[in-house]
Amino acid sequence: MLLAATPVNARSLSSQVSEVDTIPRLRPQYPVPTEPGQLFYIERSSNSNTVVYALDRDDKGVVNTRAPVTAFWRWYNVDGVKKGLNFAERMMAYGVSNDGIRPGKPITFRVAALPERTMTLDLADPAHPHALIQMEGRSVILDYVYLEVVDGGLLPKVPSVDIFGTDQKTGKAVHEHIIQN
């Protein structure tokens, strides 16, 4: 996401959180994924290929206790095929670090490029799981993340990230805009 190859403690990020009337589609021409157990997805400005994050369950519906969240591509600019993340994508940008399931504790995870942002699984309604993220002290149901991508060089640059969701308490749409200083 935000220059994932840069060590976290070397990055200077700033963020602004605001309520919005509705969750906007920054690229309305891009397909919106609808996957079983979908928690949220990441869209990028560079093309319509989308990374989907979903609850990982077995055939009986039991949550994978070692890795409850999985990430994969939907290659919409080709034919919509589902494809796994490669090693570099898992390690530096889109991969998931699952904390596993511990009795009596919330299920938490992180995305590789923003390890300082912990997300929590909300399984209150097992048919409709959610990923929760904190935005200025609010618990927000994550809808999608949009990356402004500038291709070129060995690694693409991501000057800004937009996170969209719904405040769990008030039901209002929330937008966080993050930029690299």
N, C-alpha and C positions, 0 to 999 in steps of 0.2 A: 504494500500500500504506500505509505509515505517513505520513499527511499529506504526500502527494507534493509539494504546492505549497510546502512549507516547505523552504528551502535545506538541503542535507545538513549543512553545518557548523553550522546553527542548531538542529538536532535533538539531543535528548538521549535516547538509547536505552539500555535495559539488557536483558541477555539471560541466559537460564539454559539450559544444555544438560544433558540427562539421557538415560540408557538406559532403554528401556521394553520390556516383554515382547513386544509386537507393535505394529505401527503402527495406532493407533486410527482409526476413522472418526468424526470429530467430528459430522458430520451423516449418519448412516447412511441416512437417507431420500433423500439426494441421489444421482443416478446417478453412477457412476464412468466417466469417458470411456475409451474404448479406440480410439485413433486410430493410423493407420499412422505409425510413426516417433515416437510419443509419448515425450517426455522426462519431463514432469511436468505438473501442472495446479494452478490456483489456484481454491479454493472460497471463497465468501463467506457470511457469516451472513445477509445480507439476502435472498437467494433462491438457487435452485439453478443459475442461470446460471454457467457455469464457463469460465475462460480456460485453453486448452490450449496447451502449448509442444511443438513437434515439430521433428524434423530435416527440413529442406527438401531434397528430392531431385527430380531430373527423372524423366521417364518411364523412363529407363534405369537409375535407381537411383544416379546420380552426385550427390554432395552439392553444393548451391549454394555456390560458393566465396566469393561476396560476402556472402551472408546465410544461413549454414547453419541458423539457428534462426528459426522463424516462430511467431507467436502469433495465436490466433483464439478467438472465443467459440463455445461450444455453448449455445444458448438453451434449456435444458431446461425452464424454466418456461413456454415457449410451445409449441414442437413439436420441440425438439432440433436445430433448423436450425443450420448452421455459418454464422457471420457474422464479417466482419473487424472489427478494432478501429477506432474512430473516431480522429480526430486527437488529441483531448484524452487519450483512453485510452492511445494510443501514447506520447505525450510525457510524461505525468505519472504513469502507474500501471503499465500492463501491457506496454508496448512493449519491444522487444528491441534492445539495442545490440550488434551483432555485431562482433567484432574481425576477422572474415574468416579465411581460411586462409592461413597463412604456412608455407612449407616448413620442416620440422623443428621446428615450434613447436606446442604444444597449441592446440586451437580453443577460444577463450574468448568469453564473452558476459555481458551484464548485463541485469537487468530495470530499467526506468526508475525506479521508486520507491526502489530500493535499489542505487544505482550503486556503493556501496562494497563490495558483495558480488559478486565475480567468480565465475562458474560455468564449468566446463570440460566439453567434450563428451568422452565416453568412447565411442569407436567400436571397441573391441577385438572386440566381437561385432557386426558390421554389421547383423545381423537384429534386434538388441536394443540400440539406442543408449541411453546414459544421460547425465544431467546430473549432474555432481559439484559439491558445494559444501563449503566448509570450515566445520566446527563445532568450535571449540576444538582446532584442530590435527588433527582427524580429516578424512579424505576420505570424504564421505557421498554415496551414490547418492540423489538427490532423488526422493521419491515424490510428495508434494503439499504445498501451502501452504494454510493456512486463515487467512482474514482476518476478524476481528471488526469489522463495519462498523456505524457509527452514522450513519444518513442524516439529512440536515437541512442547511439552508444551501446555499451554492453548491457546495461540495465535501463529500463524505462524510468523516467522520473514521474513522480506523482506530486504535483504542487499543492493539490487540495483534495480533501475527502469530505463528502456530505453523507451524514447518517440520518435516516428517517425512521420514525417509529411513532408509537402511541403511548402517551403517559398512562401507566397502569392504573393510577388512582383517579385521574380526572377524565380520561378518555380523549384528551385533546391531542392533535397531531403535533409532533415535536421534530425540529430540524437542528442538527449540529453541523456547523461548517468548521472544518479544521484546515489550517494552512501551515505550511512549513515556513518559518521566518528566515 
